[in-house]
């Protein structure tokens, strides 16, 4: 089990680095491990300023996870309109939003029982 946690920590670090590299905004890490019946262990939520910016964050995160960890998302959703792209790495799910869409869905409030860490 310790190896699995190390892997999640490594993946989170690479994802956060990828988001930072292309200046993703309002980055938050939600720890869902203590929430019963949660869909995964962690959410990483960030914002981009446009379709192009959201796509750039998506591409950079996927490229860095692939190169550095040989990890690929199990499922990707939303690349066509790029208002909200979801990258499902099984235990870590990345949500890349445009600001208006993020405010509408407000995942941070929806998962309000999670431990939320703001990444600067």
N, C-alpha and C positions, 0 to 999 in steps of 0.2 A: 504494500500500500504506500509506503514512503516513496517508492520509485514513481508511482502514478502522480503523487503530489508534486514531486520535483519536475516532472514533465509538464504539469499544468503551470507551475511557476515559470518554467522556461518559455512556454508558449505565451503566457501573459506578458513577459518581459519583451519578447520579440514583437508581439502585436503592438504594445505601447510604444516601442521604438519606431515601428513603421508608421503609426499614427503621427507621432511627433515629427518624423522626417518630412512629412508633407503638410505640417502645420494644422492637424486636426484640432478642433476647438472643443472646450467644455468636456474634457475626457473624465469619465467616471468608471470606477470598478465596483461592481456590485457582487458581494460574496453571498451566494445563495445556499451555501452548504448546510446551514442550520434551519432552513425553511423546508418543512415537510412537503413532499411531492413536487419539489421544484424541477424544472425541466433540464437543468444543468447545474454545474457548480459555480460558475461565474458568468456574469454579463460584463462586457466592456461596451460602453456607450460613448459615442462622440458625435460631433457635428462638423459638417462641411458647409461652405458658403454657397455652393452651386452644384449642378449636376456634374460638372467637370471636376470639381474639388472632391465630391463624394466618390466619384469613380477613381480618382487618383489615390485616395486613401485606401480604397478597396484593393486596387492593383498593387500598391506598395506593401500592404499587410500580407496579401497572398504570396507575393514574390519573396518577401523576407522569411516568412514561415516555411516556404518550400526550400529556399537556399540554405537557411541556417539550421532547420530542424527536420527537414524532409517531411513536413506536415502539410496536408492539404485539407481544405474544408470538406466535410462530408456532404454539405449542401450549401448552395448559394442562392439567394433570392433577391430580386429587385434590381438587377443590373440594367435592365432595359430603360426604366424611367429614372433611376438613380435619385429618387427622393428618400428612399430608405433601403439600404442594402444590408442584408443579414448574412453573416458568415458563420456557419455552424461547424465548429470544430469538436463536437460532441460534448465535452466537459466545459468548454469555453465558447460562448456565443457572442459574436461581435455585431453591434448595431451601429451603422453609420447613417446618420440622418442629415437632412437639410433642416435648418432651424425651425421652420414652421411645422414641419411634419413631426419633429421631436416634441415640440410643445403640445401638439394635438394628442399624441399617444401617451406622453408623460410616463414613460416606463419607470422612472425613479419613484414616482408616487404609487404606481401600480404594485411595485415590489418594495414597498415602504418598510417591510420587516427585514430587508437585507441590510448587511453592513455596507455602507457606501463610502468609498474613498475617492476624493477628488484628486486627479492627477494634474499637476501644473507643469 
